[in-house]
Amino acid sequence: MRHKGWGPAWGSGLELWDKKQDRCVTTVQPEFGRTIVLPHGPASYHGHTKPLQAPDGRPRRSVAAYYYTSPLAGKQHGDESASVFMKTHRVDRVKALARMLTPPVVWLLARKVSGRA
């Protein structure tokens, strides 16, 4: 998926590689609205081996979605089906509270100053 007006010369074609990971089988060029569906797992060799050449630091944007199925789906196996919730750190809770109480423009400015914008 790409922005409208994305130049093919800028790169970002999705490379699909063979199982030995020694050659690129095909490259799928970005087209606005294009959807690519492929199985994901230990043998889904894909990626971008060439750096982007977009002008002015223009980002390449894409959306990825994953769907997982298991042979154990719908079957209960003792404690394996129990949810385990991670505890948040105190600093994360304080940060979340500060974000709720602070105007968004302050957070945008802080990100820009810190170089994470």
MOSULJO-V701448 format. One record per backbone hydrogen bond with DSSP energy under -0.5 kcal/mol. CO is the residue of the C=O (numbers start at 0). NH is the residue of the N-H. E is the energy in kcal/mol with one decimal. If there is no record, write none. Layout:
co=CO nh=NH e=E
co=CO nh=NH e=E
This chain:
co=2 nh=5 e=-1.3
co=6 nh=9 e=-2.0
co=7 nh=10 e=-1.5
co=9 nh=52 e=-2.8
co=12 nh=14 e=-0.6
co=13 nh=27 e=-2.9
co=14 nh=16 e=-0.5
co=14 nh=46 e=-1.8
co=15 nh=24 e=-2.4
co=15 nh=25 e=-1.5
co=17 nh=20 e=-1.6
co=22 nh=17 e=-2.0
co=22 nh=24 e=-0.6
co=25 nh=15 e=-2.8
co=26 nh=28 e=-0.7
co=27 nh=13 e=-2.6
co=30 nh=33 e=-2.3
co=40 nh=43 e=-1.5
co=42 nh=44 e=-0.9
co=43 nh=45 e=-0.8
co=44 nh=16 e=-2.7
co=46 nh=14 e=-2.9
co=53 nh=56 e=-0.9
co=54 nh=57 e=-2.0
co=58 nh=60 e=-0.6
co=69 nh=72 e=-1.8
co=71 nh=74 e=-2.4
co=76 nh=79 e=-1.9
co=77 nh=80 e=-1.1
co=78 nh=81 e=-1.6
co=82 nh=84 e=-0.5
co=88 nh=91 e=-0.5
co=88 nh=92 e=-1.7
co=89 nh=93 e=-2.4
co=90 nh=94 e=-2.4
co=91 nh=95 e=-2.2
co=92 nh=96 e=-2.1
co=93 nh=97 e=-2.6
co=94 nh=98 e=-2.3
co=95 nh=99 e=-1.7
co=96 nh=100 e=-1.8
co=97 nh=101 e=-1.3
co=102 nh=105 e=-1.4
co=102 nh=106 e=-1.0
co=103 nh=107 e=-2.3
co=104 nh=108 e=-2.3
co=105 nh=109 e=-2.3
co=106 nh=110 e=-2.3
co=107 nh=111 e=-2.2
co=108 nh=112 e=-2.7
co=109 nh=113 e=-2.2
co=110 nh=114 e=-0.7
co=110 nh=115 e=-2.3
co=110 nh=116 e=-0.7
co=111 nh=114 e=-0.7
